[in-house]
Amino acid sequence: METTEHSHPVESFIEKAEKYAGLKTKLLAYKGIDKLAESLSSLLSGALVLIVFIPFFALLNLGICIYLSHAINSLAGAFFIMSGFYLLIVFILALLRKKLLMPSIANLIIKHILK
């Protein structure tokens, strides 16, 4: 008779622990879904901004090239100057990639995940 009295609280505890584990699992799944939705919305909104920015940037560069072509009297020369400018930017970014770009991007991703 003593074993049945002690087994009932243990069984009750096990049932509560199982319910708790189930709820904890659901909570983790919901948190994961929330993070995924937040990440995808951030990615899509960034893509939308990029889609709008690219034509603006292309037209701005075309305008700068046309302005430069009038200043130096050479359309081809203006396009070469602009391409040289962007090539210089690419080299600078390549040199500073490990020092500036990678840590800041990694920190941004970590902040977004831990948010």
N, C-alpha and C positions, 0 to 999 in steps of 0.2 A: 504494500500500500504506500510505503514511503517513496518508491520509485515513480509512481504515477503522479504524486503531488509535486515532485521536483521536475518531472518531465514536461508538465504543462507550461510552467513559466519558460522553460528552455525552448519549447516549440513556439510559444508566442514570440519570444525574442528572435528566433530564426525567421518566422514569418515577417516580422517587422524589418529585420535586416534585409530580407529578400525584396520587400516593397521599397525600402530605401535604396537598395542597389538598382532596382528597376527605374525609380524616379531619377536617380543620379545619372543613369545611362541616358534617359530621355533628355535630361537637362543638357548633358554634354552634346548630344546630337543636335538639339535646338541651338546651342551656342555655335556649333560648327556650321550649321545652316545659316545662321545670322552672319558669321564672319565671311562665308562664301558669298552671300548676297551683297554684303557691304563691299567686298573686294571686286565683285563683278560690276557693281554699280559705279565704283570708282574708276575701274578700267574703261567702262563704256562711256562715262562722262569725259574722261581724258581723251578717248578716241574721237568723240564728237568735237571737242575743242580743237584737236589736231586737224580734223577734217575741215573745219571752218578756217583755221589758221593757215593751212597750206596754200590755198588760192590767194589769200591776202599777201602772204610772204612772196609768192611767185610774182604777183603783179607789182609789188613794191620793188623787187629786184629788177624786173623788166623796166620799170620807170627810172630806177637809178642808172641802169645801163644806157637807156636812151639819153638821159641827162648827161652822163659822162661822154657819150658819143658826140654830143654837140660841143662839149668842152674841149675834147681832144681831136675832133674831126675824124674819128674813126670808130665805126660801129664795132668792128671785130676787136679793136684794141680795148674798147670799153668792156666787152664780154670777157676778154682775157684778164683784164684788171679785176673784175668781179670774181672770176673763177680763182685767180691767184689769192684774193682776199679770203675766200672760203677754204682754199687749200691751206693757208696759214692757220686759220681757225682749227681745221682738222688736226694739224700737227700739234698745236698747243693743247688741244683736248686730249690727244693721244699721250702727250708727255705728262699731263696732269691727271690722267685717268685714275691711276692707282692711289694718288694722294688726295684728290678732291672728289672725283665723281663716284667712285665705288663706295667709299665710306658713307657719303651723304645719301646715296641711293639705298644702301643697306640699312642705315638708320631710319630712313623713311619707311621702308618695308616693315622693319621691326616695330616701329611706332604704330603702324597701321594694323599689324597683327595683334599687338598687345592692347590696343585701344578698347 
